[in-house]
Amino acid sequence: MDTYEIIQYQSEYKSAWDDFIRNSKNATFLFLRDFMDYHSERFEDCSLMVYRKDKLVAVLPANKVGSTVHSHQGLTYGGLVLHTKTSFNIVLESFQLLLSYLHNNKIDTLNLKLLPKIYQKLPSDEMEYLLFLLKAKLARRDISSSVFSVNALKIESSNRLRGIKKGVKNELKVAEDSNFKLFWEEVLEPNLMQSHNQKPVHSIDEIELLHSRFPGNIKHFNVYKESKIVAGTTIFETETVAHAQYISANEMGRKSGGLDFLFDFLLNHFSHKRYFDFGVSNEKQGTQVNKGLLSWKESFGGRSITHDFYELETANYYLLKDIYL
């Protein structure tokens, strides 16, 4: 095995980390430190950097809870991030060493939530194979509904077509703007509290901070009837995907076809992206599906992709030895 070194991330490595993320084949802007660290006080960061012959070849965005390391719990997805030129053998050696490092530092378990394939810029399934060799446990699997833009299905649902026409009749207007506060306070927060007794993952201060740091990646669209907001969505845009992070409408928006009108607009607006992702429709750790929500997403042409969560014992690092003929 070549000379490798594992370094735990510190702020002094921010530039090296961010440069690596920008040149990786399986990362998005969520892995940049200005995104990861906006809520750093909530997590004990345990992000790791793998060097081979003094060159950074892989990073793991992660946090620590007791004797378990998670691919960062503050992020939607994660896993081992790889450079575009990284070969399978380097991934193998890097991950074996990383697991050995964790094991030697009294970390018993590594939980990984992998990056869904639609976000990959190049084929990047090395980890799925290594997890198979390591006898990792598939602990959870969600389904997310995505539209493949180059072969998008035509909207044929009578309900969706009726909703779009209703939006036209009500003279709804879609505006891309940065008025997150109006949407948060008048639409999103009241809806989530009433329907699920929950708050958004991001507070209004947090989403405004993230937007200020990533204006090219975090975009917001409100729907207005005359001068009144009726619906909206926040989009997280990556190189390959436009992802609807938040979707909500108030009572007037539901009556006037606000969301149908909005997403008919957005599917065209983001047709240059490889995928438009509506997000997951799962509850209870992936074991149940919100049928109505899933059906609404599918009626726009969304079809299911999986988002996988794995649990593995770091002591199994030895299973990656001697795999070659």
C-alpha positions in Angstrom: 0.0 0.0 0.0 1.2 3.5 -0.8 1.9 6.0 1.9 -1.4 7.4 3.3 -2.2 9.8 6.1 -5.5 10.6 7.8 -6.0 14.1 9.1 -9.0 15.3 11.1 -10.4 18.5 9.6 -9.5 21.8 11.3 -10.4 25.3 10.2 -6.8 25.8 8.9 -7.6 23.2 6.2 -10.7 25.1 4.9 -9.1 26.2 1.6 -7.8 22.7 0.8 -11.1 21.1 1.8 -13.2 23.5 -0.4 -10.9 23.2 -3.4 -11.2 19.4 -3.2 -15.0 19.5 -3.0 -15.2 21.8 -6.1 -13.1 19.3 -8.0 -14.8 16.1 -6.8 -17.1 13.8 -8.8 -19.6 13.1 -6.0 -20.1 16.3 -4.0 -22.4 19.3 -4.0 -22.1 22.8 -2.4 -23.6 21.3 0.8 -20.1 19.9 1.5 -18.4 23.3 1.3 -17.4 24.4 4.8 -19.4 27.6 4.6 -22.5 25.4 4.4 -21.4 22.7 6.8 -20.3 25.1 9.5 -23.4 27.3 9.6 -24.7 25.2 12.5 -21.4 23.9 13.8 -22.4 24.5 17.4 -24.9 21.6 17.1 -22.3 18.9 16.2 -19.0 17.6 17.2 -17.2 17.7 13.9 -15.2 14.7 12.9 -14.6 15.3 9.2 -11.6 13.4 7.9 -9.2 14.1 5.1 -7.2 11.3 3.4 -3.8 12.1 1.9 -1.8 9.8 -0.4 1.8 10.8 -1.1 0.9 14.2 0.4 -2.0 14.7 -2.1 -5.6 14.9 -0.9 -7.5 12.0 -2.4 -10.7 11.7 -0.3 -12.7 13.5 2.4 -15.5 12.4 4.7 -17.8 15.1 6.0 -18.7 13.7 9.4 -19.6 14.3 13.0 -19.2 12.2 16.2 -21.7 11.1 18.8 -20.1 8.9 21.5 -18.4 5.9 19.8 -20.2 6.5 16.5 -19.2 8.6 13.6 -21.9 9.7 11.2 -21.6 11.0 7.7 -22.6 14.5 8.8 -26.0 14.6 10.5 -26.5 18.2 9.5 -26.4 17.3 5.8 -29.1 15.7 3.6 -26.6 13.2 2.2 -22.9 12.4 2.5 -20.4 9.6 2.2 -16.8 9.4 1.0 -16.1 12.3 -1.4 -13.7 11.5 -4.3 -11.7 13.4 -6.8 -12.7 13.0 -10.5 -9.4 11.2 -11.2 -9.5 8.8 -8.2 -9.1 5.2 -9.2 -10.9 2.3 -7.6 -7.8 1.0 -5.9 -7.2 4.4 -4.2 -10.8 4.4 -3.0 -10.2 0.9 -1.6 -7.0 1.7 0.2 -8.3 5.1 1.4 -11.5 3.6 2.9 -9.7 0.7 4.5 -7.2 3.1 6.2 -10.0 5.4 7.2 -11.9 2.6 9.0 -8.7 1.4 10.6 -8.1 4.9 11.9 -11.6 5.2 13.3 -11.3 1.7 15.0 -7.9 2.6 16.5 -9.5 5.8 17.9 -12.3 3.8 19.7 -15.0 4.5 17.1 -17.1 1.3 16.8 -19.7 2.3 14.2 -19.7 4.4 11.0 -23.1 5.5 9.7 -23.2 6.6 6.1 -26.0 8.2 4.2 -24.9 8.1 0.6 -25.2 10.7 -2.1 -28.1 9.8 -4.4 -26.8 9.0 -7.9 -28.5 11.9 -9.6 -26.0 14.2 -7.9 -23.0 12.4 -9.2 -21.0 14.2 -11.9 -19.3 11.0 -12.9 -19.9 7.3 -12.1 -19.1 6.9 -8.5 -20.4 3.6 -7.1 -17.1 2.4 -5.5 -18.6 2.8 -2.0 -21.6 0.5 -2.7 -19.2 -2.3 -3.6 -16.9 -1.7 -0.6 -20.0 -1.6 1.7 -21.0 -5.0 0.3 -17.5 -6.4 1.1 -17.6 -4.9 4.5 -21.0 -6.6 5.3 -22.5 -3.2 6.0 -26.2 -3.1 7.0 -28.7 -1.2 4.9 -30.3 0.6 7.8 -32.7 2.8 5.9 -33.8 3.5 2.3 -35.9 6.5 1.2 -37.5 7.1 -2.1 -37.3 10.5 -3.8 -39.3 11.6 -6.9 -37.2 13.0 -9.7 -37.9 14.2 -13.3 -35.3 13.2 -15.8 -35.3 16.4 -17.9 -34.0 15.0 -21.2 -36.8 12.5 -21.2 -39.4 14.3 -19.1 -42.9 12.7 -19.0 -45.8 14.9 -20.2 -48.1 16.1 -17.5 -51.3 14.2 -18.2 -53.0 14.2 -14.8 -56.4 15.8 -15.0 -56.0 17.2 -11.5 -52.6 18.8 -12.4 -53.9 20.2 -15.7 -56.9 21.6 -13.9 -54.7 23.2 -11.2 -52.5 24.8 -13.8 -55.5 26.2 -15.6 -56.9 27.4 -12.3 -53.6 29.3 -11.7 -53.8 30.9 -15.1 -57.5 31.9 -14.5 -56.6 33.4 -11.1 -53.8 35.4 -12.8 -51.1 34.0 -10.5 -47.6 35.3 -10.9 -44.3 33.4 -10.1 -41.5 35.6 -9.0 -37.9 34.6 -8.2 -36.9 36.7 -5.3 -35.1 36.6 -2.0 -38.1 37.3 0.2 -37.6 34.2 2.3 -39.1 35.8 5.3 -42.5 36.4 3.7 -42.7 32.8 2.7 -41.4 31.5 6.0 -43.7 33.5 8.2 -46.9 33.6 6.2 -46.9 30.2 4.4 -44.2 27.6 5.5 -44.1 27.9 9.2 -47.9 28.0 9.8 -48.4 25.0 7.4 -45.8 22.9 9.1 -47.0 23.7 12.6 -50.6 23.0 11.7 -50.0 19.8 9.7 -47.1 18.2 11.5 -46.5 20.3 14.6 -43.0 20.9 13.3 -40.7 23.8 12.3 -38.6 24.0 9.1 -35.2 22.4 9.3 -33.7 25.8 8.6 -34.8 28.9 10.6 -35.4 32.1 8.7 -32.1 33.5 9.9 -30.3 30.3 8.8 -31.8 30.2 5.3 -31.1 33.9 4.7 -27.5 33.3 5.9 -27.0 30.3 3.6 -28.5 32.3 0.7 -26.1 35.1 1.3 -23.2 32.6 1.1 -24.6 30.6 -1.9 -26.8 32.9 -3.9 -26.1 30.9 -7.1 -27.2 27.7 -5.5 -30.1 28.6 -3.2 -32.9 30.2 -5.0 -36.5 31.1 -4.0 -39.7 31.4 -5.9 -42.9 32.9 -4.5 -46.4 32.8 -6.1 -48.6 35.8 -5.8 -52.3 36.4 -6.4 -52.3 40.2 -7.0 -50.0 41.3 -4.2 -50.7 38.5 -1.7 -48.3 35.5 -1.4 -50.1 32.2 -1.9 -47.3 29.6 -2.3 -43.6 29.2 -2.8 -40.6 26.9 -2.9 -36.9 27.1 -2.1 -34.6 25.4 -4.6 -31.2 24.0 -3.9 -29.4 24.0 -7.2 -26.4 21.8 -7.9 -24.5 21.1 -11.1 -26.9 18.3 -12.1 -30.0 18.8 -10.0 -32.6 21.4 -9.1 -34.0 20.2 -5.7 -37.1 21.5 -4.1 -36.0 21.9 -0.5 -39.3 23.4 0.7 -42.7 23.3 -0.8 -45.8 25.0 0.7 -49.0 26.9 -0.1 -51.5 28.6 2.1 -55.3 28.1 1.9 -55.6 30.7 -0.9 -52.8 29.0 -2.8 -54.5 25.6 -2.5 -57.8 27.0 -3.8 -56.2 28.9 -6.7 -53.9 26.2 -8.0 -50.8 27.8 -6.6 -48.4 24.7 -6.4 -49.6 23.2 -9.7 -49.0 26.5 -11.4 -45.6 27.0 -9.7 -44.2 23.6 -10.5 -45.4 23.7 -14.1 -43.3 26.9 -14.3 -40.3 25.4 -12.4 -40.0 22.3 -14.5 -39.6 24.5 -17.6 -37.4 27.0 -15.8 -34.9 24.3 -14.7 -35.2 22.1 -17.8 -31.4 22.7 -18.4 -30.7 20.6 -15.3 -30.3 16.9 -15.7 -32.9 16.2 -13.0 -35.6 18.1 -11.1 -35.9 16.5 -7.7 -39.1 16.8 -5.6 -37.6 15.2 -2.6 -38.6 12.3 -0.4 -42.1 11.1 0.5 -41.1 8.9 3.4 -41.9 8.9 7.1 -40.9 6.8 10.1 -37.3 6.3 9.0 -38.2 5.2 5.5 -40.6 2.5 6.5 -43.8 4.3 5.3 -44.7 6.4 2.3 -47.0 9.4 2.3 -49.1 8.2 -0.6 -50.8 11.5 -1.4 -47.6 13.4 -1.5 -45.9 10.7 -3.6 -48.9 10.7 -6.1 -48.7 14.5 -6.4 -45.0 14.3 -7.3 -45.5 11.5 -9.7 -48.3 13.4 -11.5 -45.7 15.8 -12.6 -43.6 13.0 -14.1 -41.5 12.3 -11.0 -40.2 8.8 -10.7 -38.5 7.1 -7.8 -34.8 7.1 -7.0 -33.4 5.7 -3.7 -31.4 7.3 -0.9 -29.6 4.7 1.1 -28.3 4.8 4.7 -25.7 2.2 5.8 -24.3 1.1 9.2 -21.0 -0.7 9.4 -18.6 -1.8 12.1 -15.2 -0.2 11.8 -13.5 -3.4 13.0 -14.4 -5.0 9.7 -11.7 -2.9 7.9 -9.7 -6.2 7.5 -12.4 -7.4 5.0 -11.0 -5.1 2.4 -7.6 -6.8 2.4 -6.6 -9.2 -0.3 -9.6 -8.8 -2.5 -7.6 -8.9 -5.8 -7.0 -12.2 -7.7 
